[in-house]
Amino acid sequence: MSPEEVGSRLVELAGGADGGGASSVSFGGVTVDVPRSRWVQTVTAARDDPALALSSFDWLSAVDELEAGFDVVLHLWSVEHRHRALLRTRVPRDDPHLPSLVGVFAGASWHERETHEMFGLVFDGHPHLVPLLLPDGFIGHPLRKDFVLASRVAKEWPGAKEPGESHTGATRRRMRPPGVPDDWGPAAASASAGPADRPARGERPDRRARPPRNAPAAGEEAEVTPTPTPTETETETETADG
């Protein structure tokens, strides 16, 4: 089957164009949009349909489309017919729920767990939807586009220069990482405090007014180092040489 034929068959299994199904072909691969209500049904049919035989699960992930919601994408492969397909469905941002595919493909379990903690999507019916990669107590979903990339704001770059800066010449102006609000971070907090709330810096003494090194303190006499007296042997040697 050609990619166009695979797409047409999958759209038919997804309820047809009137039911919200659509397909497109690019770079030799077909992408099929599936309604959320028919997600599990369409994936199951794609696996069991003899003409498609998309029985090999490859991967599952998501894409944050901001106000439009999240696109959950699933890549399947047919070992028998040597063709592939990308199935995609959209999940609203205010209702990020989608039925789990673990009952269709057992290999989807880890992929749904990763997508759950990275994007905050909930896969209803998943038997063990717990964190997979992030440390205990981590707050937020790092792959959402509204997630604050705060590490470079909370802690400065440990090197002497920013990446890409030359070690000679003037340094460039520090840029805030994408997604970090202007009023967030230690620098913003110190700026909002104002100069009146900051401790006053002590006056540094003028370098010209500093006493030289090893100079005697006020009220003390300078220590005089006695000149060594030559010994008799040194005197005889100098006379003989002369």
Secondary structure, DSSP 8 states (H G I E B T S, - for coil): --HHHHHHHHHHHTTTGGGT-EEEEETTEEEEE--GGGHHHHHHHHHH-TTT---EEEEEEEEE-GGG-EEEEEEEE-TTT--EEEEEEEE-TTS-EEE--TTT-TTHHHHHHHHHHHH--EEET-TT---SSS-TT--S-TTSTTS---HHHHS--SSSS-TT--SSS--------TT--TT-SHHHHHHHH-GGGS--------GGGS--TT---TT------------HHHHHHHHHH-
